[in-house]
Structure formats: C-alpha cells, structure tokens
Amino acid sequence: LRGLQETGVVGGVRYERWIDPLRYGVRVETHEPAGKRVQGFNGLADWQILPGGRLTGADDYAAIAEPKTEAFFASYAYFFSGRFDARGLHLGARQAGGRSYDALLIHPKGGKPRELWFDRRTHLLSRIIDRNGPKPVVLEVSDYRKVGPVMIAFKYEAPEGAPRTHDREITAIDFRPADRTQFSLPIDDVRAARQ
C-alpha cells in the first residue's frame, strides 16, 4: 500500500481522510455545521485550518504525540515494523463478550500506546483500547470487507452504553499513492493568514 483515501462519518460528522502508510502523513477534512475543518500531520508538525479560516499549528515534541499516535494507528503502521519505530508487548489472552483475543500493547516512538485485541479465531483486529485518558476509550472493529487484495474494517464503534463520539464508519476507501504535499500546511493559506 502506497496510500489510502477514505470517506465516511465520524461522531456523526462527514469526513474525508488521506493516509500515507510509508511515512507519517495524515490529512482529515471534516464538514461541520460551522464549515470545513482541515487538519494535517506530516511527521514533524500538526496543523489545522479552522472553519472560520484561522490557522493553528504545533511542532514541539509534547504537542505532536497525539497526532503522531493517530497517524501511526490510522496507517496500520503496526503491520509495517520496518517503516515505523514502535515497541510491542504481548499482554496475553483476553476474554470479552464470549470471544477470545490475543492482546498486544503497541507504543509508537514519540506517540502514545494503545491495546490491539486480535480475535483468536479470525486473527482480525477486533478491539482498540486507548487507556491514555481519564477513562479508557474502547472501539469495536468490525464489518471487514475485501478491497482489492486487502481486508479492511469499515466500522469502529464504542461498546453498548459507551459515548458514541469516536464511532467511525467508512463509506468508501481507495488505495492511491499519497501526495506528500497535502500533509503540510498549504503555503498559500499561511501567506493569506499573515496578511
């Protein structure tokens, strides 16, 4: 895979996302009631163009830990150990909802760790658990479909009774090489903001 482009809905908001699985790179455009928000991460800096046109950005180590984590897991980087620096720890077998899982703790360098639970029967990723905040965020991963030669999950949902803010459903996905320029803040937008 040299790039992914997906469209869908996250937390009830329509989005389009481009991902670079070769190097850190994520760009997300969301269509909110206030207008379009564009967020990007190129491996060194995180930036946004807010619905009103205001620009924000950060390039210090602490500020990019979250976007680096998102870029790592969005690009399925845990499957590409030769491309991305990360530590892994086998947590052992886990049980939930009558199913058995092999749980791994994956910690990307410069990012934050997440647990990945793989179904012991299908060997597909079935749960992602983020324990970095005050409460764990659990996402059930499902609706796998074959897209070209790859099996892709189209649904990421919180378990029954949990807040639905992180729910994501992919409506379309395409594998096309990533254009690296789209992950950095567009220079024309920077010039316009400075005037």
C-alpha positions in Angstrom: 0.0 0.0 0.0 1.4 3.4 -1.0 -1.6 5.5 0.2 -5.2 5.4 1.4 -8.0 7.7 0.8 -11.3 7.2 2.7 -14.6 8.9 3.2 -17.1 8.3 5.9 -18.7 9.6 9.1 -17.0 10.0 12.5 -19.0 11.1 15.6 -21.9 11.9 13.2 -19.8 14.3 11.1 -18.9 13.6 7.4 -15.1 13.4 6.8 -12.5 12.6 4.1 -9.1 11.3 5.1 -5.8 10.7 3.3 -3.1 8.5 4.9 0.5 7.8 4.0 1.5 4.2 5.1 5.1 4.8 4.0 5.9 7.8 6.2 3.9 9.7 8.8 1.2 11.6 7.0 -2.5 12.2 7.7 -4.9 14.8 6.4 -8.5 14.9 7.5 -11.2 17.2 6.2 -14.5 17.3 8.2 -17.7 19.1 7.2 -19.1 20.6 10.4 -22.1 22.8 10.9 -19.7 25.8 11.2 -17.9 24.9 7.9 -15.0 22.8 6.7 -12.1 22.0 9.1 -8.8 20.7 7.7 -6.2 19.0 9.9 -2.9 17.6 8.8 0.2 16.0 10.2 3.4 15.4 8.2 5.5 13.6 10.8 7.1 16.8 12.2 4.2 19.2 12.7 0.4 19.2 13.3 -1.7 21.9 11.9 -5.4 22.9 11.4 -7.4 25.3 9.3 -10.5 26.0 11.4 -13.9 26.6 9.8 -13.5 30.4 10.1 -10.2 30.2 8.3 -7.9 30.7 11.3 -4.6 28.6 11.3 -3.2 26.7 14.2 -0.1 24.5 14.4 2.4 22.8 16.7 5.8 21.3 16.2 7.0 20.6 19.7 7.5 17.0 21.0 4.7 17.0 23.5 2.1 18.6 21.2 2.7 16.2 18.4 2.4 13.0 20.5 -1.4 12.7 19.8 -1.3 13.4 16.1 1.7 11.0 15.7 -0.3 8.3 17.5 -3.3 8.9 15.3 -1.2 8.8 12.2 0.5 5.6 13.4 -2.7 3.7 14.0 -4.6 5.2 11.0 -1.9 3.8 8.6 -1.9 0.4 10.2 1.8 1.0 10.9 1.9 -1.8 13.5 1.9 -4.1 10.5 5.0 -2.4 9.0 7.7 -2.8 11.6 10.5 -1.9 9.1 8.9 1.5 8.4 7.9 2.8 11.8 9.7 2.7 15.1 7.5 1.2 17.9 7.6 -1.2 20.8 5.2 -4.1 21.3 4.3 -6.1 24.3 2.2 -9.3 24.2 -0.4 -8.9 27.0 -1.7 -12.4 26.7 -5.2 -13.8 26.1 -8.3 -11.8 26.9 -12.0 -12.6 27.1 -14.9 -10.3 26.3 -18.4 -10.9 25.0 -17.9 -14.7 24.8 -14.9 -14.3 22.5 -11.1 -14.9 23.0 -8.5 -12.4 21.9 -4.7 -12.0 21.7 -4.0 -8.6 23.2 -0.9 -6.6 22.3 0.2 -3.2 23.7 1.7 -1.2 20.8 3.7 2.0 21.6 4.9 4.1 18.7 8.0 6.1 19.4 7.1 9.6 20.2 3.4 8.6 20.5 1.0 7.0 23.0 0.3 3.3 23.5 -2.9 1.5 22.6 -4.0 -2.0 23.1 -4.9 -4.0 20.0 -7.0 -7.1 20.5 -7.0 -9.7 17.7 -9.7 -12.3 17.5 -8.1 -15.7 18.2 -10.4 -17.4 15.7 -10.2 -15.0 12.7 -6.9 -13.3 13.6 -8.5 -10.0 12.6 -8.2 -6.8 14.7 -11.4 -6.7 16.8 -10.8 -4.1 19.5 -8.7 -1.0 20.0 -8.3 0.3 23.6 -6.9 3.7 24.4 -6.1 3.9 28.1 -4.2 7.3 28.0 -7.1 9.5 29.2 -9.1 9.6 32.4 -11.3 6.8 31.1 -10.4 4.1 28.6 -11.8 4.6 25.1 -12.8 1.2 23.6 -13.6 0.7 19.9 -15.0 -2.5 18.5 -13.6 -3.1 15.0 -15.9 -4.9 12.5 -17.5 -5.1 9.1 -14.4 -6.3 7.3 -14.6 -6.2 3.5 -12.1 -7.2 0.9 -10.9 -4.1 -1.0 -8.5 -5.2 -3.7 -6.1 -7.6 -2.0 -6.7 -6.2 1.5 -9.2 -6.8 4.2 -10.4 -3.5 5.7 -12.6 -2.8 8.7 -15.4 -0.4 7.8 -16.8 0.1 11.3 -15.2 1.3 14.6 -17.9 1.5 17.3 -18.0 2.1 21.1 -19.5 -0.9 23.0 -23.1 -0.7 24.1 -23.7 2.1 26.6 -20.5 4.0 25.9 -20.4 7.5 24.4 -20.6 7.4 20.6 -18.2 10.4 19.9 -15.5 8.2 18.5 -17.7 6.0 16.3 -16.4 5.9 12.7 -17.9 4.3 9.6 -16.1 4.2 6.4 -18.3 4.5 3.3 -15.6 4.3 0.6 -11.8 3.6 0.5 -9.3 3.8 -2.3 -5.6 2.9 -2.4 -3.8 5.5 -4.3 -0.3 6.8 -3.7 -0.2 9.6 -1.2 0.7 13.1 -2.4 3.2 14.3 0.4 2.3 18.0 -0.2 -1.2 17.5 1.2 0.1 16.6 4.7 1.9 20.0 5.2 0.1 23.3 5.8 -0.6 24.8 2.3 1.8 27.7 1.8 -0.9 29.9 0.2 -3.0 29.5 3.4 0.0 30.6 5.5 0.6 33.7 3.3 -3.1 34.6 3.5 -3.2 34.3 7.3 -0.1 36.6 7.7 -1.7 39.4 5.6 
